[in-house]
Every structure is written in C-alpha cells, then in structure tokens.
Amino acid sequence: MIFGIGSHTIDQTLILSGPPFTVTGFYRSFRGIENAVDDALTNILQYGGEKKNLVVTVKISMVTLMQYRLKYFIRGYNGTFVKFRDDEQESQVMKGLGMESHGFGVELEATWGLLTMKEKVDAFQTVDEGSGR
C-alpha cells in the first residue's frame, strides 16, 4: 500500500510539511479477507525545532463508505481545510485525456476543497462570527 497510492500522499505531505523528526506507522487489512497486501495505513509524523507543535497524520484506506473519499483534513489554530476525492487529472490521463481535452482537470463542485478561517482571507469567503467555532 505504501509503495502504491501511499507514496503519492506521503510525497504530498512532505512537500507541504517538510521532513519529520519521527515517523510511526501502522498497516492493517480492513476488507475482512486474508491477503498478503494490507489495504489501510496510518502514519504519524512528528516534527521538531520550530515545528515542534506540528503533528501530521496520514491515513490511507481502500475501504470507505463515504460518497467521496476524504483526501485532506488539515486542522490548525487559525483554520481548517477539507478536500474530498483525488485529483481528477490523474484518472483523466489514465483515460487518455490531455490538457487540451474539453473538461480536463475540472472537478465536481461537491469535491472542491473548503477552507474555513477565523479571519477573512479571501473575497469569496464568509465568516460566521457568532458561532465561536
């Protein structure tokens, strides 16, 4: 699993967060069948130095009952970002589409990322100041 789709997610994590100080990993099989290949992993990356308060959890599973698979759930003190589903371009390239193809890279609105912040950072963003969340 880690050498398949896991490597892409871990690469993306390292680009966003940098190299961790420690890594702890767990591998499991949730499909309920005996198989030499695990279908789920959890990696916990802990950082040091200036990033000592940063902990990143990378979870990958082939088994989900969600309509759209959760891609990113990033939570911080000043905001949260949630993104569902993988990049559309990957599956489109596998189907033979290219950058010049109509609709290439276009995502369903339901799978767009959602950024929620304490303070307004973009003209398209709304802030619910009364909720305290």
Secondary structure, DSSP 8 states (H G I E B T S, - for coil): -TTTHHHHHHHHHHHHH---SEEEEEEE--SSS--SS--EEEEEEE--GGGTT-EEEEEEES---SSS-EEEEEE-SSEEEEEES--HHHHHHHTT--TTSTTTT---GGGS-EEEESS--STT----TTS--
